[in-house]
Structure formats: structure tokens, C-alpha cells
């Protein structure tokens, strides 16, 4: 009878571990969401820097975009180091953003007018 109890315990542990792994994989593969809207606000910071020729430059680092969708709802898109932003956007630009199921902004693309 001890062998049956021991094997039941092992099976329970394996089942819990397998469920955790499959749950993590499902979360990692879960679909992202696409949002579109007009940029109403850009929040960030800027720093003075020097380029290789010694010229002063302005280094602009965007931290978040606030967009307004067609329904008039505002949405804040927090940018991280791994967020892909091909072209910097300004208020008034229309954008499309890919948002992960966890709410992270994966990419931002400026739409052509």
C-alpha cells in the first residue's frame, strides 16, 4: 500500500509541475492585442550629449505615449528598453501599437497620414 501512496504523490507532483510548465508556455504564446489611436501626449526626458565630432546633441528618450482611440478613450503606452519604436512620434501622429497579454507595449508604428 505504501508503494501506491508514494506513486500517487509522485504523480501529483509531476502533474502540478506539468500544469505549471504548460501554463507558462500558454501565457508566453498568448496573442497580443493591436491598438490604434492618435498621440495626444509624449512623456520622456532629454539629455545633452556630444557626438563623435564633439558637437552638442540632444538625446531624447520617450518613456510613454498617451493615445486617444476612435471612441475617445485615452490609453497610456509605457515604453521599455525592449519596446520596438521604428520612428519617434509626436502629438497628432496616428500610431498602431502591439500590446502583450501582460500589458507591455511590444512595438509602436507611426501610421502614414
C-alpha positions in Angstrom: 0.0 0.0 0.0 2.9 2.4 0.7 4.1 2.0 -3.0 0.7 3.1 -4.2 0.7 6.1 -1.9 4.2 7.0 -2.9 3.4 6.7 -6.6 0.3 8.8 -6.2 2.4 11.5 -4.5 4.9 11.4 -7.4 2.1 11.6 -10.0 0.6 14.6 -8.2 3.9 16.4 -8.1 4.5 15.6 -11.8 1.0 16.8 -12.7 1.4 20.1 -10.9 4.8 20.7 -12.5 3.4 19.8 -15.9 0.5 22.2 -15.4 2.8 25.0 -14.4 5.0 24.5 -17.4 2.1 24.3 -19.8 0.5 27.4 -18.2 3.8 29.3 -18.7 4.0 28.2 -22.3 0.4 29.2 -23.0 1.0 32.6 -21.4 4.1 33.1 -23.5 2.3 32.2 -26.6 -0.9 34.1 -25.8 -1.9 36.5 -28.6 -1.1 40.2 -28.4 -3.5 43.0 -28.9 -3.3 45.8 -31.5 -4.4 49.3 -30.6 -4.7 52.3 -32.9 -5.0 55.9 -32.0 -3.8 59.5 -32.2 -0.9 60.5 -29.9 -2.1 63.2 -27.6 0.9 63.3 -25.3 4.6 62.2 -25.3 6.3 61.9 -21.9 10.0 61.4 -21.6 13.3 63.0 -20.9 16.2 64.6 -22.8 19.9 64.9 -22.2 22.6 67.0 -23.7 25.3 64.8 -25.2 28.2 65.1 -27.6 28.6 63.2 -30.8 31.9 61.7 -32.1 32.8 65.0 -33.7 32.4 66.8 -30.3 29.2 68.6 -31.4 26.4 69.0 -28.8 23.4 66.9 -29.4 20.0 66.4 -27.8 19.4 62.8 -26.7 15.6 62.3 -26.5 14.2 59.3 -24.6 10.5 58.7 -24.8 9.0 57.0 -21.7 5.3 56.8 -22.6 2.7 57.8 -25.2 -0.8 58.7 -24.4 -3.1 58.0 -27.3 -6.8 58.6 -27.9 -8.7 55.9 -29.8 -11.6 56.5 -32.2 -14.1 56.1 -29.3 -12.3 59.0 -27.4 -10.8 56.7 -24.8 -7.3 57.6 -23.6 -4.7 54.9 -23.2 -1.2 55.2 -21.8 1.5 53.1 -23.5 4.5 52.7 -21.3 7.7 52.2 -23.3 10.5 49.9 -22.1 14.0 49.2 -23.3 12.8 46.3 -25.4 9.8 48.2 -27.0 10.4 48.5 -30.8 9.8 52.1 -32.0 10.9 52.5 -35.6 10.2 56.2 -35.8 9.8 58.7 -32.9 6.2 60.0 -32.8 4.8 63.4 -31.8 1.4 64.6 -30.6 -1.0 64.4 -33.5 0.6 61.4 -35.2 -1.6 58.3 -35.7 0.0 55.1 -34.4 -0.5 51.4 -34.1 0.9 49.6 -31.1 1.2 45.9 -30.3 0.4 45.2 -26.6 1.3 41.9 -24.9 -1.3 40.0 -22.9 0.5 41.2 -19.8 0.0 44.8 -20.9 3.6 45.6 -22.1 4.0 47.7 -25.2 5.9 45.5 -27.6 6.1 47.8 -30.6 4.9 51.2 -31.8 4.5 52.1 -35.5 3.7 55.5 -36.9 0.9 55.3 -39.5 1.1 57.2 -42.7 -1.5 60.0 -43.0 
